[in-house]
Amino acid sequence: MSFDRLVPFDRVLNFRDFGGWETEDGAKVTRGKLFRSASFHDASDQDIAKLDAMSLSFLVDLRRPEERRHEPTRWESATCRVIYNDEGAGGHALPPHLQALMQSDLTPQSTFDYMVSLYREIPFDPRLVSLYRDWFSALGDGGAGVVHCAAGKDRTGIACALTLFALGVPKEAVFADYEFTNQAVDLEKRMPRIQERMEARLGRKLQSEALRPMLGVHVDYLRASLEVIEAKHGTVFEYMERELGVGAPERAALRENLIA
């Protein structure tokens, strides 16, 4: 995995180009059109200027309503269409991942198990399914886009994996792109600050080892998503057609736009 995929920002994390992968038939996914990122709530003025200069056509924000309220984005653009879904707005509960950290018997294994269960839910979460549909629809219209959630690794990771599968990228490369988050985020360096912020919001002390499985990615997480997808629909492509409206004609159109 090449670090030239990373787009450096002051305070926007995990922003990277996930194009450039070779497809099963030897073609290549275009660079400069497919971007993934963490949220923009902490963006600096320089970050905002850099985003403005990227000529992005659309942005899909996968965060829940309460996440968007708690950490509103600092980047707004007159030329980049922002897509989000506030289904369920009005609640003020902690996000599910923070609720999971309130368990009294929190351990690395319980956190890992929670992440696996989360990945089993994401592919069929109605709000996310709607947003994944929007992402693919916008990709079909052409132009460069970015998909993001809070950390840019779980909900975003699944969106990007599905995109690469749709473009004919082999599974090993899809997993490599997914796992690159662990290097891109430099978790060891950021762990103390993340832990401090989570403890402040939860009002309790956390053990870093118990927190670690939630802050990185693991191949077993993505495998869990693929397992539930295949259990219900047989293949990823059947899932994409039935749940996301991305059948063979839509995949062909995506390849036309996004394969060099």
N, C-alpha and C positions, 0 to 999 in steps of 0.2 A: 504493500500500500504506500502510495507516494504522498508525502506531506505537502506537495504543491496543490493538492486538492483543497487544503485549508485556506480560507480567505481571512487574513488577520484583521481583527478589530480591537479597539481599546477595551470595550466592555460587553461586546456581544460574543457569546460563547458558541463553540461547536458549529460555526458557519462554514459550510464547505460545499464544493461542487461534487455532486455524486454521478456526474457523467463520466465519459472516458472509458467505461468498461467494454471489453470485447464481448460480442454476442456469440451464441452457439454456432452461427453460420459465418463467423469471422469478420463481421462488420464491427463498427464501434459506435457507442452512444456518444452523441455530440457533447462537447464541453461548453460551458457558459450558458446553459439553459435550465439545468436542473440543480436547484440549491436546497439545502436543508440547514436548519439552524435551531438554536435555543431561542428564547423569547427576546424581545427588544426593550424590555422595561428599564434596563440599566444602561441603554445606549448613550454614549457621549455625543457631543455636538459633532465631533469629527466622524464618529460612526454614522451619524445621520447623513452627513454630507457624502460619505462614501456610498451608503445605500442609495441615496438620490442619484448618484452617478452611474449606478449599475443598470439602469433602464429595465428594471423588473416590471413585467406586465401585470402580475397577480401574486398575491400572498394568501396562503391558507393557514389560518390560526386554529390549531386543534384544541386549544385550551378550553376548559369549562368556564362557565360564566363567573364563578367565584374567583377563579384564577385571574381572569382578565380584570376583574374589579380590584383585586388585591395588588396586582402588579400590571397596571395599564401600560400599553406600549408607548414608547417615546417617539416612534417613527410613524409619521403619517405622510402620505404622498398623494399628490393630485393625479398622478399618472399610473399608480400601481393600485389595482383593484384589490381590496381586502375582503376576504371571505371568512366568516366565522359562523358559529351556530350557538345561540343562547337558549336552546331548548333546556328547560328546567331552571331558568333564571328565577331568582327570588330567594333561593336558599342561601344560607350563610354558614353552612357546615364546613368543617375542614375538608380539603381534598382527600380522597380515599387513601392516598399513599401516606399522608400525615396521620390519618386516623389509625392506619396500621401500626405506626410507630408508637401509639399510645398503649400498646399491649404491655402488661406488667412483666411478662416472661419473654421479652424481646431477645432473640438470639440471632446469630448469622443464619442459621437454618430456617428459622421462622420468617425472616425477611426474604430469604431466597424463595421459600415456598409461596410467600405472598406475591412476589414478582411473577412466578410461574402462573399463579391463578389469575393475575391481572392480564397477562398475555393471552390467556385462554378466553378472556372476556372481550378484549379490544376488537377483534375482527367482527363481532356481532353486536357491538354497542350501537344502538340506532343513531345516536348523535354523530358518532365517528363515521359510521357507514355513510351518512349523508355528506359529511365533509370529504371523505375519500372520493365519493362520487363527484363532488364539486372540483376536487383536485384534478381528477382525470378529465373532466369536461373542459376545464381551463387549459390543460395540456393539449387537448385536441384542438383548441382554438389557436394554438401557436403562441410564440413569445416565450420569454424566460420567466420562471416562477420560483417561489421559495415556499416550502412547507415547514412549519415549526410548531412546537408545543412549548412546554416550560423549559425542559432540559435538552430537547431535540434528540431524544434517544429511543423512547419507547413507542408512543403513538406515532411519532415522526418516523422512527425506525421501521415500523410496519408499513407505513405509507410508501417509504422509499423502496423497501423490499418488494412490495407489490408492483411498483413502477418498473423496477429493473426486471422482474419476472415478465411483465407485460411486453417489455422490449426484447425479450429473448436472451437475457443475460443468464449464464449458468449459475446453479445454486451455490457453488463454492465462492464465486465472486460476489453474489448477493450477501452471503454471510460475511465475507471479508469487509464489504462496505459497512455493514451493520456493526461489526466488531471494532472498526476503526475509531468509534467513539471513545473507547478506553484510552487510546493514545491522544486523540484530538483534544480531550477535555483536560488532560493532565490532572487526574483525580487526586493523586497524592499531594500535589501542591495546593489544590483547592479544598481538600477535605476539612481542614480546621474551620475555614470561613463558612462552609456549607453547614457543618455541624453546629456552629454557633448560631446561625440564623434559624435553623430548625428548632434548636433548643429554646430559643427566645420565643418562637411562635407557639411551641407546644407547652412551654412552662415546665419542662422536665429535662433531666440530664440523659444523654444517649451515649452508648458505647460505640466508638467508631467502627469496630469490627462488625457490630450488628447492623450498622448503617450502610456499610460498604456495598452489600449486594443490591441495594436500591439505587446507588449513585452511579454504578457502571452498567455495562450490558454483559450478557452471557449467552452463548449460543443456545443453551437449553431454553432460554426465554423465547427466542424466535422459533425454535423447534416446537414449543408448546402451541404457539399460534398456528403454525402450519399443520400440526396434528389435528386441532379442532376444525380447521378449514377442510382438511381432507376427510375427516370423519363425517362431516355433514354433506360435503359436495363432491368428494372423490378426488378432485384436483384443484389446484390454485386457479386455473383458468375457468373452471366451472363456477367456482366461488365468485370470481371477478365478473363473470357474465351475469350470474343470477342476483348477486347482492349489489354490485357496483355499476351494472350496465355496461361493462367493458367486455364485449365479445370479440370474436375474430375480426369483424370489420373495424371496430374501434382500435384494436391492437395494431392493425395494419396502418391505420391513419396515424397512430402514435409513432410508429416506426418511420413513417414518411417524414414526420416533423423532427424526429429526435435521433435518427440513425444517420451517421455521416456516410 
